[in-house]
Amino acid sequence: MFRGLANLNLVADDMTAAVEWYAAVFDSAPYFVRPETGPAQYAEWRFGDDDDEFALMDARFRPVLARPGGALVHMHVDDIRASFDRLIALGAQEFDPVTQRGDDWWSASVSDPFGNLIGLIQSPHWAAQHE
């Protein structure tokens, strides 16, 4: 079912400082920033042999948990609806529903029976890299 790490999201209260710091870490500016003008609310870099995706998200958009959760790592899946439904059938609880994020981009997350978050992403970028 899981095909690989597709996206790692971290949050920051001060996005300007965080984007500057991670630009130094990655030795490059993010390749994708939203909004396109004004202060960043979301920024992405690619890294590693598989060109994995590292993202920063403004803490205002952090998922709200009933208790501490940790990082949300998104695993690429070929069929997000089938994967999501399978995890629910195995006892996971819906956290974020299956949501279209762009053309051919979908994401969702569940809480496993132990309180961990599992992110799912159907990413055309990841799929194209692994055909």
Secondary structure, DSSP 8 states (H G I E B T S, - for coil): ----EEEEEEEES-HHHHHHHHHHHHTS--SEEESSSSS-SEEEEEETTTTEEEEEEEGGG----SS----EEEEE-S-HHHHHHHHHHTT-EEEEEEEEEETTEEEEEEE-TTS-EEEEEE-HHHHHHT-
